[in-house]
Structures are given as C-alpha cells and as structure tokens.
C-alpha cells in the first residue's frame, strides 16, 4: 500500500481540468455584477469544493 507509485497519467489531466475550470469560474465570478445568493459565498464554493464548485457556480450561481 505505501510502496505504490502514483499513476500520474490519470491524475495529471484531472488536475489540469480542475485548475482550468477554477480559473474560468473565478474570472467569470469577478466579471459578474450579480449572482444568485451572496457573491462571496460563491467565491468560497468555487475555491473549496474542488471540481464540483466551479460546476455548481456555472449551473446555479450565475444570473443571466
């Protein structure tokens, strides 16, 4: 268990996708005047709920 190596071929693309999603969500969050709910709450959701946070922001948080 402790001697196993990490399979970076699987993990690296997921990390890249997570970073890109988070950056896009943060840029959009900065540009948005209004969000559904408190804007600062969405910042914490984007940053601290891993890959699901940015998705939640785009689906539930953005006002159109």
C-alpha positions in Angstrom: 0.0 0.0 0.0 2.7 2.5 1.0 5.1 1.4 -1.7 2.8 2.0 -4.6 3.6 4.8 -7.0 1.1 7.4 -8.1 -0.3 6.9 -11.6 0.3 10.5 -12.9 -1.1 9.6 -16.4 -4.6 9.6 -14.8 -4.2 12.2 -12.1 -2.4 15.0 -14.2 -5.2 15.5 -16.7 -7.7 15.7 -13.8 -5.6 18.4 -12.1 -5.3 20.4 -15.3 -9.0 20.3 -15.9 -9.7 21.3 -12.3 -7.3 24.2 -12.5 -8.7 25.4 -15.8 -12.3 25.1 -14.6 -11.5 27.0 -11.4 -9.7 29.8 -13.3 -12.5 30.2 -15.7 -15.1 30.3 -12.9 -13.0 32.9 -11.0 -12.7 35.1 -14.0 -16.4 34.9 -14.6 -17.1 35.5 -10.9 -15.1 38.7 -11.0 -16.9 40.0 -14.0 -20.4 39.2 -12.7 -22.3 42.0 -11.1 -25.0 39.8 -9.5 -25.1 36.2 -8.6 -27.8 34.0 -7.1 -27.1 34.3 -3.4 -24.2 36.2 -1.8 -21.3 36.7 -4.2 -18.6 36.0 -1.5 -20.3 32.6 -0.8 -19.8 31.6 -4.5 -16.1 32.5 -4.2 -15.7 30.0 -1.3 -17.7 27.4 -3.2 -15.6 27.8 -6.3 -12.3 27.6 -4.4 -13.0 25.0 -1.7 -15.4 22.4 -3.3 -12.8 21.1 -5.7 -14.1 20.2 -9.2 -17.7 20.4 -8.2 -17.5 24.1 -7.0 -17.0 25.7 -10.4 -19.6 23.5 -12.0 -22.1 24.5 -9.3 -21.3 28.1 -9.9 -22.0 27.9 -13.6 -25.2 25.9 -13.2 -26.7 27.5 -10.1 -24.8 30.7 -9.2 -24.8 32.8 -12.4 -27.6 35.2 -13.1 -28.3 35.7 -16.7 
